Amino acid sequence: MSVRSIMRRPLFRCVPTRFLAFAATFAAASGFVACGEPAPTARLAPSGDDGSGHAAPSAATIAANTAVLSELPFEDETDFELARRGFIAAIEDPVILTESGVEVWNLDKFAFETGDSPDSVNPSLWRQAKLNSIHGLFEVTDGIYQVRGYDLANMTLIRGDTGWIIIDPMTTRETGAAALRLVAEHLDERPISALIYTHSHIDHFGGARAVFPDLATAEGVPVIAPEGFVVEAVSENVLAGTTMSRRAAYMFGFLLGRGPREHVDSGLGKASTPGTFGLVAPTQFIDATPVEMTIDGVRLVFQNTPGAEAPAEMMIYLPDWKALCGAENISHVQHNLYTLRGAKVRDALRWSNYIQEALRIFPDAEILFSSHHWPTWGNPDVVAYLKKQRDLYKYIHDQTLRLANHGKTPLEIAEEIRLPDSIAKSFGNRGYYGTLSHNSKAVYQHYFGWFDGNPANLNPLPPEEAGRRYVEFMGGADAVVEKARASYDAGDYRFVAMVLNHLVFAEPENDRARALLADTYDQLGYQAESGPWRDFYLTGALELREGAVALPFRLTGTTDIVSAMPTGLFFDALAVRMNGEKADGEEVVLNFEFTDIGETHVLWVENAVLHHEEAPAREDADVTVKLARSTWDAVLTQEKTLQGAILAGEIDVDGSRLALLGFFSLLDSFEPTFEIVRP
């Protein structure tokens, strides 16, 4: 039956529940609200559980981690000296709460990170974890300060003639406010002269409301960001938000406890931060290199670096201090060319070229500080560090393509590629966040896409069907488990994971297979140098034993983040929800008139596709919805209910109410806690 043929009925009886469900699920997929309770699963006990829910490290894991100690110069304590340099003060009780008392940050939970590495943690990651636990307010140089260790990211403050210039306000209002309280207590209280966002990732702008609690406090203060910042900042997780949010829970260990067999570090910092996210819209954009300006007596030179670590990013040089802010293009890790939560692949060559450009235009830099980790001092050391970071990304780029042009596939390249010792032995280039393995695959994907050229991989069977066939070929489930157990005992964990993954997808209720695969993932996690790899493996083990697990907290966004989103992007997200099979043969036209911003958007379904454009209202529309964009934003962030807005007269529906109902019935709702390690 066509949407147009549905009989008219009163809107209040039929639409609010479905429309409100749409609003809630859209908000969840956009990262504004996380919800959903998975079905319970019978818990499987790990072997050698110490109360963490994870297996004891095996002899093979202990041997592998012990071997790392002889591979790297652990006697070099330079990074610890640099990370502590300029220390002024720390928060005495490093626990940060929301106004309602919900914990968003607690360094006490990482108090176990002392002494030598335990058998269940790669010693190199343990070293990075201890460095990232160094926290407090630090003087970079007279007039430049950083707050580190209370968020995944840093806050940098520059003393101007009259106030503070803030570079990156951290992730949340709560962590940003804690940082500012520490500054006020140990430096001085000053007005804010400017707020600068280095790039479009939320850990570098989400704490803006700590700096400017309301728009009045921001009035007249420059807020500076790279060109394209607003769209990139609010849109990266919208169209693919459900999947990105689910995978981020694996990548950052949201579902894990803190301990030697659980989450120890994210590599880039201790952990990602829940809390209240906000955004104060930029007033100025940097769209070229160099762009020079003076703010509150401070000279700044901006280097625009779009398409490197973030789609919109910039570095900043402070000539009066000869200090370079590397944003997140330069960190004490090998960064991600592809991030495991899922995102567009980054351009390694472009990234490397921007670092070379910085070396060329800022050759006299004496200080290098960034949006994560600790600074580097002295021109020779700064130049040497920039060169190693430059060459890290270019080496991965060039060698991946060299091997690809020899006919190697992504898996073969990842197994064969090796960094030269001059890069690999530098702790700042280690794979604590990105890894050589998945970054080389990212370069391959950037140029060649997902297909490796082998016809066998052109149209493979999906995991459940392939798993059933593999298990049958290998002699049945019992035979697979017995052979896998022998390989596990031999420490051949990568192969065990491949084999048992087939069995789990063929027989998801096979407790022996799930338990052994979970133990296997524990061992792989314990050996991982990368924080995200460790968290992926350990979270996979957790969910094999307990089933899919919902987030232990709610992610909430303030209306100012939603209001910054271009209206058209909401409708792009609606199009992703259109169920093509249900929409086949349907036709409907809707007008959305946003009265406060003077925008009208026309939506229509044609050939099972949802189209939209900003255009005058169509006279042949089945229904016209009139509302303020601010009302729409408030419904999406659940500050208002849809039914309440309708009853209050804030939303007017003119035309076929059942056409509107029929339209929303064509949209899927996404389950935010879908299975990953089981079918």
TIDRENVEX-400649 format. One record per residue (C-alpha): y, x, z. Coordinates in pm, whole numbers. Layout:
BEGIN
+--------+--------+--------+
|     py |     px |     pz |
+--------+--------+--------+
|      Y |      X |      Z |
...
+--------+--------+--------+
END
This chain:
BEGIN
+--------+--------+--------+
|     py |     px |     pz |
+--------+--------+--------+
|      0 |      0 |      0 |
|    340 |    140 |    -98 |
|    600 |    213 |    165 |
|    835 |    -15 |    -26 |
|    589 |   -304 |      9 |
|    575 |   -300 |    392 |
|    723 |   -621 |    532 |
|   1041 |   -606 |    743 |
|    989 |   -611 |   1120 |
|   1222 |   -535 |   1410 |
|   1264 |   -158 |   1449 |
|   1235 |   -155 |   1829 |
|    880 |   -291 |   1823 |
|    745 |    -38 |   1578 |
|    946 |    280 |   1530 |
|   1046 |    446 |   1859 |
|    703 |    569 |   1967 |
|    624 |    729 |   1634 |
|    977 |    856 |   1579 |
|    996 |    997 |   1931 |
|    658 |   1162 |   1886 |
|    794 |   1318 |   1569 |
|   1100 |   1446 |   1753 |
|    891 |   1595 |   2031 |
|    639 |   1761 |   1803 |
|    911 |   1892 |   1574 |
|   1085 |   2040 |   1874 |
|    761 |   2201 |   1991 |
|    695 |   2355 |   1652 |
|   1047 |   2489 |   1642 |
|    996 |   2673 |   1971 |
|   1226 |   2444 |   2171 |
|    946 |   2277 |   2368 |
|    589 |   2395 |   2419 |
|    338 |   2137 |   2529 |
|    -13 |   2009 |   2477 |
|   -325 |   2034 |   2692 |
|   -644 |   2159 |   2524 |
|   -983 |   2012 |   2594 |
|  -1165 |   2181 |   2886 |
|  -1449 |   2422 |   2815 |
|  -1726 |   2537 |   3047 |
|  -1622 |   2877 |   3180 |
|  -1837 |   3182 |   3099 |
|  -1844 |   3463 |   3355 |
|  -1773 |   3813 |   3221 |
|  -2002 |   4100 |   3309 |
|  -1869 |   4304 |   3600 |
|  -1581 |   4067 |   3673 |
|  -1344 |   4198 |   3941 |
|  -1168 |   3864 |   3979 |
|   -948 |   3915 |   3673 |
|  -1179 |   3714 |   3447 |
|  -1251 |   4020 |   3233 |
|  -1547 |   4254 |   3199 |
|  -1576 |   4597 |   3356 |
|  -1490 |   4888 |   3126 |
|  -1807 |   5023 |   2970 |
|  -1916 |   5385 |   2957 |
|  -1810 |   5399 |   2591 |
|  -1463 |   5267 |   2677 |
|  -1424 |   5513 |   2964 |
|  -1522 |   5798 |   2732 |
|  -1282 |   5683 |   2460 |
|   -990 |   5654 |   2700 |
|  -1070 |   5989 |   2861 |
|  -1063 |   6153 |   2517 |
|   -703 |   6034 |   2465 |
|   -592 |   6261 |   2750 |
|   -674 |   6568 |   2541 |
|   -515 |   6437 |   2222 |
|   -152 |   6403 |   2336 |
|     90 |   6621 |   2539 |
|     81 |   6419 |   2861 |
|    226 |   6713 |   3049 |
|    560 |   6649 |   2872 |
|    774 |   6454 |   3123 |
|   1092 |   6451 |   2908 |
|   1085 |   6076 |   2848 |
|   1064 |   6005 |   3221 |
|   1366 |   6230 |   3279 |
|   1562 |   6052 |   3005 |
|   1458 |   5705 |   3124 |
|   1590 |   5782 |   3476 |
|   1904 |   5967 |   3369 |
|   2230 |   5803 |   3474 |
|   2066 |   5567 |   3724 |
|   2323 |   5375 |   3929 |
|   2138 |   5092 |   4104 |
|   1852 |   4845 |   4072 |
|   1797 |   4485 |   4173 |
|   1638 |   4512 |   4517 |
|   1409 |   4213 |   4470 |
|   1327 |   4226 |   4096 |
|   1230 |   3859 |   4071 |
|   1445 |   3636 |   3848 |
|   1423 |   3255 |   3873 |
|   1565 |   2957 |   3691 |
|   1799 |   2721 |   3876 |
|   1497 |   2504 |   3956 |
|   1308 |   2799 |   4102 |
|   1074 |   2873 |   3812 |
|    992 |   3242 |   3778 |
|   1098 |   3406 |   3450 |
|   1074 |   3774 |   3551 |
|    887 |   3955 |   3827 |
|    852 |   4332 |   3822 |
|    656 |   4319 |   4147 |
|    359 |   4201 |   3942 |
|    359 |   4541 |   3768 |
|    360 |   4738 |   4095 |
|      2 |   4847 |   4022 |
|    129 |   5075 |   3744 |
|    131 |   5398 |   3942 |
|    -73 |   5715 |   3931 |
|   -331 |   5796 |   3667 |
|   -443 |   5539 |   3415 |
|   -736 |   5318 |   3517 |
|  -1049 |   5317 |   3303 |
|   -948 |   4981 |   3154 |
|   -618 |   5100 |   3001 |
|   -554 |   5347 |   2721 |
|   -374 |   5641 |   2892 |
|   -105 |   5649 |   2626 |
|    -22 |   5278 |   2674 |
|    -33 |   5335 |   3053 |
|    231 |   5607 |   3012 |
|    452 |   5371 |   2809 |
|    401 |   5095 |   3065 |
|    524 |   5320 |   3347 |
|    829 |   5418 |   3142 |
|    912 |   5054 |   3072 |
|    885 |   4978 |   3446 |
|   1184 |   5204 |   3520 |
|   1458 |   4950 |   3578 |
|   1819 |   4914 |   3682 |
|   2178 |   4977 |   3579 |
|   2229 |   5313 |   3406 |
|   2530 |   5512 |   3288 |
|   2470 |   5628 |   2931 |
|   2799 |   5817 |   2940 |
|   3133 |   5752 |   3107 |
|   3230 |   5408 |   2975 |
|   2891 |   5305 |   2829 |
|   2624 |   5143 |   3050 |
|   2288 |   4975 |   3006 |
|   2084 |   4729 |   3211 |
|   1717 |   4793 |   3143 |
|   1386 |   4664 |   3275 |
|   1475 |   4300 |   3352 |
|   1395 |   4162 |   3010 |
|   1208 |   4267 |   2698 |
|   1545 |   4392 |   2567 |
|   1843 |   4586 |   2706 |
|   2200 |   4477 |   2769 |
|   2462 |   4740 |   2681 |
|   2819 |   4729 |   2817 |
|   3117 |   4928 |   2689 |
|   3429 |   4955 |   2901 |
|   3738 |   4860 |   2702 |
|   4100 |   4882 |   2806 |
|   4083 |   4547 |   2985 |
|   3728 |   4415 |   2978 |
|   3363 |   4461 |   2883 |
|   3228 |   4467 |   2530 |
|   2867 |   4347 |   2556 |
|   2603 |   4445 |   2301 |
|   2304 |   4207 |   2316 |
|   2303 |   3963 |   2612 |
|   1922 |   3972 |   2660 |
|   1677 |   3687 |   2599 |
|   1766 |   3416 |   2847 |
|   2055 |   3289 |   3054 |
|   1864 |   3382 |   3370 |
|   1793 |   3747 |   3284 |
|   2137 |   3796 |   3130 |
|   2304 |   3654 |   3441 |
|   2099 |   3884 |   3667 |
|   2214 |   4182 |   3460 |
|   2579 |   4079 |   3486 |
|   2550 |   4032 |   3863 |
|   2417 |   4387 |   3892 |
|   2709 |   4517 |   3684 |
|   2966 |   4326 |   3890 |
|   2817 |   4457 |   4214 |
|   2810 |   4825 |   4120 |
|   3077 |   4871 |   3855 |
|   3359 |   4619 |   3843 |
|   3421 |   4260 |   3746 |
|   3606 |   4242 |   3418 |
|   3661 |   3974 |   3157 |
|   3452 |   3984 |   2841 |
|   3642 |   4148 |   2554 |
|   3373 |   4088 |   2290 |
|   3009 |   3992 |   2246 |
|   2807 |   4170 |   1977 |
|   2464 |   4062 |   1850 |
|   2285 |   4353 |   1685 |
|   2032 |   4131 |   1509 |
|   1874 |   3791 |   1470 |
|   1579 |   3805 |   1711 |
|   1611 |   3585 |   2017 |
|   1569 |   3863 |   2273 |
|   1908 |   3990 |   2153 |
|   2110 |   3670 |   2157 |
|   1926 |   3413 |   2373 |
|   2113 |   3514 |   2691 |
|   2455 |   3438 |   2542 |
|   2515 |   3155 |   2791 |
|   2504 |   3409 |   3073 |
|   2809 |   3571 |   2914 |
|   2983 |   3248 |   2814 |
|   2859 |   2956 |   3026 |
|   3070 |   2714 |   2822 |
|   3276 |   2715 |   2504 |
|   3601 |   2738 |   2697 |
|   3507 |   3079 |   2835 |
|   3434 |   3203 |   2482 |
|   3761 |   3078 |   2334 |
|   3953 |   3358 |   2166 |
|   3685 |   3620 |   2234 |
|   3535 |   3784 |   1923 |
|   3162 |   3728 |   1879 |
|   3034 |   3967 |   1612 |
|   2706 |   3958 |   1423 |
|   2558 |   4084 |   1095 |
|   2587 |   3871 |    784 |
|   2319 |   3600 |    769 |
|   2271 |   3607 |   1144 |
|   2303 |   3234 |   1215 |
|   2050 |   3112 |    960 |
|   1802 |   3388 |   1045 |
|   1847 |   3351 |   1421 |
|   1768 |   2981 |   1428 |
|   1528 |   2948 |   1137 |
|   1261 |   3219 |   1153 |
|   1015 |   3013 |   1357 |
|   1098 |   2663 |   1232 |
|    888 |   2602 |    920 |
|    585 |   2785 |   1059 |
|    675 |   2733 |   1423 |
|    351 |   2588 |   1560 |
|    138 |   2873 |   1434 |
|    392 |   3141 |   1525 |
|    424 |   3006 |   1879 |
|     47 |   2994 |   1923 |
|      2 |   3349 |   1797 |
|    295 |   3474 |   2005 |
|    101 |   3363 |   2313 |
|   -169 |   3608 |   2208 |
|     72 |   3885 |   2105 |
|    274 |   3890 |   2428 |
|     -5 |   3803 |   2671 |
|    153 |   3475 |   2785 |
|   -188 |   3348 |   2897 |
|   -290 |   3665 |   3082 |
|   -229 |   3776 |   3437 |
|    -84 |   4117 |   3519 |
|   -330 |   4384 |   3620 |
|   -541 |   4680 |   3506 |
|   -776 |   4449 |   3314 |
|   -501 |   4214 |   3195 |
|   -150 |   4249 |   3053 |
|     15 |   4582 |   3135 |
|    296 |   4614 |   2881 |
|    423 |   4494 |   2544 |
|    511 |   4843 |   2423 |
|    865 |   4737 |   2340 |
|    920 |   4639 |   2704 |
|    726 |   4491 |   2994 |
|    690 |   4141 |   2859 |
|    855 |   3861 |   2668 |
|   1073 |   3632 |   2878 |
|   1052 |   3257 |   2931 |
|   1365 |   3079 |   3052 |
|   1668 |   2908 |   2903 |
|   1775 |   3024 |   2560 |
|   2125 |   2980 |   2424 |
|   2358 |   3081 |   2145 |
|   2733 |   3120 |   2112 |
|   2824 |   3106 |   1744 |
|   2963 |   3428 |   1593 |
|   3326 |   3438 |   1489 |
|   3302 |   3751 |   1272 |
|   3032 |   3883 |   1042 |
|   2955 |   4236 |    924 |
|   2860 |   4238 |    556 |
|   2913 |   4599 |    446 |
|   2887 |   4965 |    552 |
|   3097 |   5105 |    702 |
|   3311 |   4836 |    863 |
|   3560 |   4974 |   1114 |
|   3746 |   4780 |   1379 |
|   3909 |   4834 |   1717 |
|   3837 |   4591 |   2002 |
|   4008 |   4623 |   2339 |
|   4097 |   4983 |   2259 |
|   3741 |   5075 |   2155 |
|   3678 |   5199 |   1803 |
|   3357 |   5071 |   1642 |
|   3200 |   5151 |   1305 |
|   2934 |   4905 |   1186 |
|   2642 |   4989 |    957 |
|   2490 |   4679 |    801 |
|   2110 |   4708 |    773 |
|   1973 |   4376 |    643 |
|   1601 |   4350 |    578 |
|   1492 |   4634 |    806 |
|   1353 |   4544 |   1150 |
|   1518 |   4201 |   1119 |
|   1648 |   4004 |    821 |
|   2000 |   4031 |    968 |
|   2067 |   4351 |   1164 |
|   2329 |   4619 |   1210 |
|   2376 |   4949 |   1387 |
|   2700 |   5053 |   1557 |
|   2872 |   5389 |   1596 |
|   3125 |   5456 |   1872 |
|   3323 |   5758 |   1748 |
|   3517 |   5813 |   2071 |
|   3184 |   5884 |   2245 |
|   2993 |   6005 |   1938 |
|   2734 |   5744 |   2038 |
|   2509 |   5556 |   1797 |
|   2357 |   5219 |   1884 |
|   2034 |   5204 |   1683 |
|   1983 |   4830 |   1746 |
|   1607 |   4778 |   1703 |
|   1575 |   4991 |   1392 |
|   1522 |   5290 |   1619 |
|   1302 |   5259 |   1928 |
|   1061 |   5472 |   2131 |
|    765 |   5317 |   1950 |
|    623 |   5279 |   1604 |
|    763 |   4935 |   1532 |
|    612 |   4650 |   1332 |
|    631 |   4634 |    956 |
|    430 |   4319 |   1010 |
|    437 |   4140 |   1344 |
|    109 |   3993 |   1468 |
|    266 |   3661 |   1565 |
|    328 |   3614 |   1192 |
|    649 |   3677 |   1001 |
|    764 |   3799 |    663 |
|    663 |   4159 |    596 |
|    941 |   4413 |    650 |
|   1043 |   4670 |    391 |
|    939 |   5016 |    517 |
|   1130 |   5203 |    246 |
|   1451 |   5013 |    309 |
|   1413 |   5071 |    683 |
|   1369 |   5445 |    635 |
|   1666 |   5463 |    399 |
|   1894 |   5300 |    656 |
|   1803 |   5569 |    910 |
|   1877 |   5835 |    649 |
|   2212 |   5664 |    583 |
|   2290 |   5681 |    956 |
|   2213 |   6053 |    955 |
|   2450 |   6098 |    664 |
|   2746 |   5891 |    785 |
|   2716 |   5970 |   1158 |
|   2604 |   6336 |   1152 |
|   2788 |   6429 |   1472 |
|   2618 |   6172 |   1698 |
|   2564 |   6314 |   2045 |
|   2408 |   6004 |   2203 |
|   2152 |   5760 |   2065 |
|   2090 |   5434 |   2253 |
|   1918 |   5122 |   2132 |
|   1832 |   4762 |   2214 |
|   1506 |   4868 |   2380 |
|   1396 |   5169 |   2584 |
|   1609 |   5465 |   2699 |
|   1872 |   5685 |   2528 |
|   1853 |   6032 |   2375 |
|   2129 |   6287 |   2440 |
|   2248 |   6595 |   2250 |
|   2309 |   6621 |   1877 |
|   2005 |   6837 |   1796 |
|   1772 |   6598 |   1981 |
|   1939 |   6288 |   1834 |
|   1910 |   6423 |   1480 |
|   1550 |   6531 |   1535 |
|   1458 |   6189 |   1673 |
|   1626 |   6002 |   1388 |
|   1443 |   6218 |   1136 |
|   1105 |   6147 |   1294 |
|   1169 |   5773 |   1295 |
|   1294 |   5792 |    937 |
|    988 |   5984 |    825 |
|    747 |   5764 |   1021 |
|    829 |   5456 |    812 |
|    860 |   5643 |    483 |
|    531 |   5824 |    537 |
|    349 |   5496 |    598 |
|    517 |   5351 |    288 |
|    448 |   5643 |     57 |
|     95 |   5721 |    169 |
|    -14 |   5358 |    157 |
|    101 |   5334 |   -203 |
|    -54 |   5672 |   -287 |
|   -390 |   5553 |   -161 |
|   -347 |   5212 |   -323 |
|   -283 |   5385 |   -655 |
|   -613 |   5567 |   -604 |
|   -774 |   5224 |   -593 |
|   -809 |   5196 |   -216 |
|   -804 |   4850 |    -58 |
|   -604 |   4757 |    255 |
|   -904 |   4798 |    485 |
|   -992 |   5133 |    330 |
|   -633 |   5255 |    354 |
|   -604 |   5153 |    719 |
|   -921 |   5349 |    795 |
|   -818 |   5661 |    599 |
|   -445 |   5703 |    654 |
|   -341 |   5956 |    920 |
|      3 |   6058 |   1041 |
|     88 |   6430 |   1033 |
|     89 |   6593 |   1376 |
|    466 |   6645 |   1361 |
|    501 |   6265 |   1374 |
|    182 |   6157 |   1550 |
|    218 |   6388 |   1850 |
|    563 |   6245 |   1928 |
|    524 |   5972 |   2192 |
|    822 |   5785 |   2043 |
|    625 |   5729 |   1721 |
|    304 |   5610 |   1884 |
|    163 |   5268 |   1806 |
|    259 |   5093 |   2128 |
|    397 |   4793 |   1937 |
|    322 |   4831 |   1568 |
|     20 |   5036 |   1462 |
|    -61 |   5259 |   1169 |
|   -351 |   5027 |   1088 |
|   -164 |   4700 |   1052 |
|    157 |   4862 |    923 |
|    -26 |   5019 |    629 |
|   -170 |   4676 |    551 |
|    184 |   4538 |    565 |
|    303 |   4785 |    302 |
|      8 |   4688 |     82 |
|     90 |   4320 |    129 |
|    457 |   4382 |     51 |
|    367 |   4513 |   -293 |
|     33 |   4350 |   -379 |
|    -10 |   4042 |   -160 |
|   -329 |   3931 |     16 |
|   -579 |   4001 |   -264 |
|   -740 |   4346 |   -276 |
|   -859 |   4311 |   -636 |
|  -1229 |   4273 |   -555 |
|  -1360 |   3951 |   -716 |
|  -1587 |   3892 |   -416 |
|  -1272 |   3839 |   -209 |
|  -1105 |   3607 |   -458 |
|  -1264 |   3285 |   -331 |
|  -1475 |   3358 |    -21 |
|  -1634 |   3091 |    193 |
|  -1436 |   2968 |    495 |
|  -1539 |   3111 |    835 |
|  -1765 |   2827 |    953 |
|  -1965 |   2809 |    630 |
|  -1978 |   3187 |    591 |
|  -2085 |   3224 |    954 |
|  -2373 |   2983 |    914 |
|  -2496 |   3166 |    604 |
|  -2462 |   3512 |    762 |
|  -2653 |   3407 |   1072 |
|  -2931 |   3264 |    857 |
|  -2948 |   3587 |    654 |
|  -2964 |   3796 |    972 |
|  -3264 |   3610 |   1106 |
|  -3107 |   3342 |   1324 |
|  -2887 |   3330 |   1632 |
|  -3128 |   3495 |   1875 |
|  -3184 |   3790 |   1644 |
|  -2809 |   3833 |   1592 |
|  -2741 |   3836 |   1965 |
|  -3019 |   4089 |   2033 |
|  -2900 |   4323 |   1758 |
|  -2539 |   4279 |   1867 |
|  -2636 |   4364 |   2227 |
|  -2790 |   4690 |   2109 |
|  -2474 |   4775 |   1915 |
|  -2262 |   4681 |   2216 |
|  -2462 |   4913 |   2438 |
|  -2402 |   5186 |   2180 |
|  -2025 |   5127 |   2199 |
|  -2001 |   5001 |   1840 |
|  -1749 |   4731 |   1935 |
|  -1569 |   4681 |   1606 |
|  -1896 |   4599 |   1432 |
|  -2015 |   4381 |   1718 |
|  -1692 |   4180 |   1691 |
|  -1746 |   4127 |   1318 |
|  -2107 |   4019 |   1358 |
|  -2063 |   3792 |   1659 |
|  -1755 |   3630 |   1509 |
|  -1986 |   3493 |   1237 |
|  -2223 |   3356 |   1499 |
|  -1949 |   3197 |   1710 |
|  -1808 |   3021 |   1404 |
|  -2157 |   2908 |   1305 |
|  -2253 |   2799 |   1659 |
|  -1940 |   2768 |   1875 |
|  -2141 |   2638 |   2173 |
|  -2374 |   2938 |   2176 |
|  -2292 |   3071 |   2523 |
|  -2472 |   3404 |   2477 |
|  -2276 |   3481 |   2162 |
|  -1943 |   3379 |   2311 |
|  -2001 |   3576 |   2629 |
|  -2100 |   3895 |   2448 |
|  -1810 |   3863 |   2201 |
|  -1571 |   3812 |   2494 |
|  -1704 |   4128 |   2661 |
|  -1661 |   4308 |   2329 |
|  -1299 |   4198 |   2298 |
|  -1238 |   4324 |   2652 |
|  -1361 |   4670 |   2557 |
|  -1150 |   4677 |   2240 |
|   -848 |   4567 |   2444 |
|   -902 |   4834 |   2707 |
|   -909 |   5103 |   2436 |
|   -603 |   4977 |   2246 |
|   -289 |   5190 |   2253 |
|    -83 |   4897 |   2125 |
|     35 |   4645 |   2383 |
|      8 |   4352 |   2137 |
|   -341 |   4460 |   2022 |
|   -454 |   4475 |   2385 |
|   -310 |   4130 |   2454 |
|   -467 |   3985 |   2140 |
|   -812 |   4113 |   2233 |
|   -790 |   4011 |   2599 |
|   -650 |   3666 |   2517 |
|   -931 |   3618 |   2266 |
|  -1178 |   3707 |   2539 |
|  -1010 |   3462 |   2778 |
|  -1032 |   3175 |   2531 |
|  -1390 |   3248 |   2434 |
|  -1479 |   3208 |   2802 |
|  -1251 |   2918 |   2892 |
|  -1151 |   2749 |   2566 |
|   -802 |   2723 |   2418 |
|   -544 |   2755 |   2693 |
|   -202 |   2588 |   2703 |
|    107 |   2793 |   2785 |
|    171 |   2819 |   3160 |
|    539 |   2741 |   3111 |
|    769 |   2529 |   2897 |
|    990 |   2693 |   2640 |
|   1327 |   2519 |   2636 |
|   1624 |   2564 |   2411 |
|   1979 |   2454 |   2464 |
|   2154 |   2221 |   2225 |
|   2378 |   2500 |   2096 |
|   2077 |   2673 |   1935 |
|   1972 |   2351 |   1763 |
|   2327 |   2267 |   1659 |
|   2360 |   2604 |   1487 |
|   2070 |   2518 |   1258 |
|   2173 |   2405 |    907 |
|   2091 |   2037 |    866 |
|   1891 |   2102 |    553 |
|   1651 |   2320 |    749 |
|   1541 |   2021 |    958 |
|   1443 |   1841 |    642 |
|   1261 |   2150 |    511 |
|   1058 |   2128 |    832 |
|    993 |   1758 |    767 |
|    862 |   1847 |    421 |
|    610 |   2086 |    576 |
|    480 |   1792 |    783 |
|    432 |   1566 |    482 |
|     61 |   1483 |    453 |
|      0 |   1514 |     80 |
|   -308 |   1291 |     77 |
|   -133 |   1010 |    265 |
|    180 |   1046 |     53 |
|     -3 |   1029 |   -280 |
|    140 |    731 |   -468 |
|    409 |    656 |   -209 |
|    777 |    630 |   -291 |
|   1064 |    596 |    -48 |
|   1434 |    690 |    -42 |
|   1629 |    746 |    280 |
|   1992 |    829 |    349 |
|   2083 |   1024 |    662 |
|   2456 |   1008 |    731 |
|   2580 |   1245 |   1003 |
|   2908 |   1091 |   1100 |
|   3058 |   1372 |   1310 |
|   3013 |   1653 |   1055 |
|   3072 |   1454 |    738 |
|   2732 |   1534 |    585 |
|   2505 |   1292 |    401 |
|   2152 |   1398 |    311 |
|   1931 |   1203 |     76 |
|   1554 |   1225 |    124 |
|   1299 |   1094 |   -121 |
|    923 |   1111 |   -163 |
|    799 |   1173 |   -515 |
|    461 |   1306 |   -631 |
|    357 |   1341 |   -265 |
|    644 |   1583 |   -206 |
|    941 |   1531 |     24 |
|   1267 |   1633 |   -143 |
|   1612 |   1643 |     11 |
|   1963 |   1734 |    -89 |
|   2311 |   1703 |     53 |
|   2458 |   1437 |   -173 |
|   2636 |   1099 |   -166 |
|   2428 |    816 |    -24 |
|   2208 |    648 |   -281 |
|   2259 |    275 |   -328 |
|   1889 |    222 |   -398 |
|   1782 |    377 |    -65 |
|   1525 |    183 |    133 |
|   1701 |    265 |    458 |
|   2018 |    439 |    575 |
|   2027 |    607 |    915 |
|   2373 |    674 |   1057 |
|   2418 |    897 |   1360 |
|   2612 |   1194 |   1488 |
|   2455 |   1533 |   1434 |
|   2512 |   1592 |   1806 |
|   2292 |   1289 |   1882 |
|   2019 |   1422 |   1653 |
|   2037 |   1759 |   1830 |
|   2015 |   1597 |   2173 |
|   1704 |   1399 |   2073 |
|   1534 |   1712 |   1937 |
|   1597 |   1905 |   2258 |
|   1489 |   1596 |   2457 |
|   1824 |   1570 |   2630 |
|   1824 |   1211 |   2504 |
|   1547 |    976 |   2410 |
|   1543 |    819 |   2068 |
|   1509 |    468 |   2208 |
|   1797 |    531 |   2447 |
|   2019 |    651 |   2163 |
|   1934 |    342 |   1958 |
|   1996 |    106 |   2249 |
|   2327 |    283 |   2320 |
|   2436 |    221 |   1962 |
|   2440 |    592 |   1879 |
|   2191 |    549 |   1597 |
|   2235 |    276 |   1336 |
|   1951 |    183 |   1102 |
|   2050 |    -22 |    797 |
|   1779 |   -143 |    560 |
|   1403 |   -167 |    575 |
|   1304 |    -60 |    922 |
|    940 |    -66 |    819 |
|   1018 |    164 |    530 |
|   1142 |    410 |    791 |
|    827 |    354 |    996 |
|    615 |    402 |    685 |
|    796 |    725 |    606 |
|    728 |    873 |    948 |
|    365 |    762 |    926 |
|    328 |   1007 |    636 |
|    416 |   1303 |    861 |
|    157 |   1507 |   1049 |
|    197 |   1603 |   1413 |
|     82 |   1955 |   1496 |
|   -135 |   2049 |   1794 |
|     31 |   2353 |   1956 |
|   -291 |   2473 |   2121 |
|   -525 |   2492 |   1824 |
|   -839 |   2707 |   1832 |
|   -818 |   3068 |   1713 |
|  -1139 |   3241 |   1823 |
|  -1362 |   2937 |   1769 |
|  -1376 |   2680 |   1487 |
+--------+--------+--------+
END
